[in-house]
Amino acid sequence: MSDGGSDPTGRRERLRKAWAYFGLWREFRPFWGGTLLLLAGLAMGFIPVVAAGILPFAVGSFTGSALLFAVLLMLCGLSALTFPRVSSVVGLAGMLVSVLSVFGALGGYLVGSFLGGVGGLLAFAWRPPTVAEIEAEYGTVDDVSVDDADDGETGASGDDVGAANAVDAAEE
């Protein structure tokens, strides 16, 4: 049976290259810290809303404050992923919101509070890769164009490398 002329090798190559771009994008951001902060926000908002229909004591101010804390945690996670230079501040804010949510909204029954605390710590501790680390993994900086940086928000001193150029240099 003919598959209509599709090129599985070309599709695999595009998928491999897209995965490499994603890996490089992830390397220049506090990916796990931001992701855990997002998951903490989802848990913090979802668990009390579902429990409000099951447990009568969860109804009331806990649900409203849980939604407020959930939105704040999701904003912290998105900010950490979008603006890596401020990940330390956003990480501290995420940890603070997680601790406060235990007292104000039962912390998503401690699941959201735990995820938010770990995500905030990871975002706070994240540092951009140095030029030496980039050179060790992708070759010399001369092989890779620094002028084509992906968004200008990566690297503490503007020493970041454009995703497409670094992947292309790594393939050579």
C-alpha positions in Angstrom: 0.0 0.0 0.0 1.4 3.4 -1.0 1.6 6.1 1.6 1.0 8.9 -1.0 4.6 9.8 -1.5 5.4 10.9 2.0 9.0 11.0 3.0 9.5 9.3 6.4 13.2 10.2 6.4 12.4 13.9 5.9 9.8 13.8 8.6 12.2 12.1 11.0 14.9 14.7 10.1 12.5 17.6 10.8 11.4 16.0 14.1 15.0 15.4 15.1 15.9 19.0 14.3 12.9 20.3 16.1 13.8 18.2 19.2 17.3 19.6 19.1 16.0 23.2 18.9 13.8 22.5 21.9 16.7 21.0 23.8 18.8 24.1 23.1 15.9 26.5 24.0 15.5 24.5 27.3 19.2 24.8 28.1 19.0 28.6 28.1 16.1 28.8 30.5 15.2 27.5 34.0 13.0 24.9 32.3 12.3 22.5 35.2 11.8 25.3 37.7 9.3 27.1 35.4 7.5 23.8 34.6 7.2 22.8 38.2 5.8 26.3 39.1 3.2 25.9 36.3 2.3 22.4 37.5 2.0 23.8 41.1 -0.4 26.4 39.9 -2.5 23.8 38.1 -2.5 21.6 41.2 -3.3 24.5 43.5 -6.2 25.6 41.4 -7.6 22.2 40.4 -7.5 20.2 43.6 -9.5 22.6 45.8 -12.1 23.2 43.1 -12.7 19.5 42.6 -12.7 18.9 46.4 -15.3 21.7 46.9 -17.9 19.4 45.3 -16.8 16.5 47.5 -15.8 17.9 50.9 -18.1 20.4 52.5 -15.3 22.1 54.6 -13.3 23.0 51.5 -16.1 25.3 50.2 -15.8 29.0 50.8 -12.7 31.2 51.1 -10.3 28.3 50.5 -11.4 27.9 47.0 -11.2 31.6 46.1 -7.8 32.0 47.7 -6.6 28.8 46.1 -7.5 30.2 42.6 -5.6 33.4 43.4 -2.5 31.5 44.5 -2.8 29.3 41.5 -2.8 32.2 39.1 0.2 33.8 40.9 2.2 30.5 40.7 1.4 30.1 37.0 2.5 33.7 36.4 5.8 32.9 38.2 6.3 29.8 36.0 5.6 31.6 32.8 7.8 34.5 33.8 10.7 32.1 34.6 10.4 30.5 31.2 9.9 33.7 29.3 12.4 36.0 31.0 15.3 33.8 32.3 17.2 36.8 33.6 14.7 37.4 36.4 14.5 33.7 37.3 16.0 34.3 40.8 13.3 36.9 41.7 10.5 34.8 40.2 11.8 31.7 42.0 11.8 33.6 45.4 8.3 34.8 44.6 7.1 31.3 43.7 8.5 30.0 47.0 6.8 32.8 49.0 3.5 32.1 47.3 3.8 28.4 47.9 4.5 28.9 51.6 1.6 31.4 52.0 -0.7 29.1 50.2 -0.4 26.6 53.0 -2.0 29.1 55.4 -4.4 30.7 52.9 -5.6 27.8 50.8 -4.2 24.6 52.3 -1.5 24.7 49.6 -3.6 22.6 47.1 -3.6 20.0 49.9 0.2 20.4 50.1 0.7 19.0 46.5 0.7 22.4 44.9 2.8 23.9 47.8 5.4 21.1 47.5 5.7 21.5 43.7 5.8 25.3 44.0 8.6 25.2 46.6 10.7 22.8 44.5 10.0 24.7 41.3 10.9 28.0 43.0 14.1 26.6 44.3 15.1 25.3 40.9 14.2 28.7 39.3 16.2 30.5 41.9 19.3 28.3 41.6 19.4 28.3 37.8 22.3 30.1 36.1 22.8 30.5 32.4 25.5 28.5 30.7 28.9 30.1 30.4 30.8 30.6 27.2 33.2 27.8 28.1 30.2 25.4 28.6 28.8 26.4 25.2 32.2 26.0 23.5 32.6 22.6 25.1 29.3 21.3 23.8 28.9 23.1 20.5 32.4 24.1 19.4 34.1 27.5 19.5 32.0 30.6 19.6 33.6 31.6 16.3 31.9 28.6 14.7 28.5 29.9 15.9 27.1 33.3 15.1 26.3 35.3 18.3 24.5 38.0 16.2 21.6 35.7 15.6 20.6 35.2 19.2 17.1 33.8 19.7 15.5 36.4 22.0 18.3 38.4 23.7 17.0 37.3 27.1 19.4 34.4 27.6 22.7 34.5 29.3 23.6 36.9 32.0 26.0 39.0 29.9 24.6 38.5 26.4 26.9 35.5 25.7 24.0 33.4 24.4 23.9 31.6 21.1 21.1 31.4 18.6 19.3 28.1 18.6 19.4 27.4 14.9 23.1 28.3 14.6 24.2 26.3 17.6 22.3 23.2 16.4 23.8 23.6 12.9 27.3 23.9 14.3 26.8 20.8 16.5 25.7 18.8 13.5 29.0 19.6 11.7 
